[in-house]
Amino acid sequence: MQIEQIKKLIKVKQYSISKHAFIEAFKDGFSVKDILSTINTGEVIEEYKDRNRILVYAKLGKRQTHVVVDYSSRTWPWIVTVYEPDVTEWKSGKIRR
């Protein structure tokens, strides 16, 4: 599934956010608006085709965010997790160390 298709589904509120994603987002201080902004303005930095998932990166103000989206269902993307990338694991938030 292309990111553009995911964005269209999000625009018409056809998506789900996992409980895990809510917990992780709020632990890092991200709101639902931040999650959706990441997907809508970010870029796909990794694709896990074997799991039907993508990792989306965006910079929100001074903060960076990652959102993992599962697209197993072609009509209903599932937001799996959300987090601020750890600088010890990520270079510039986009490249794994």
ABEGO torsion letter per residue (X at the ends): XBAAAAAAAAAAGBBBBBAAAAAAAAAAGBBAAAAAAAAAABBBABBBAAAGBBBBBBBBEABBBBBBBBAABAABBBBABBBBBBAAABBGGABBX
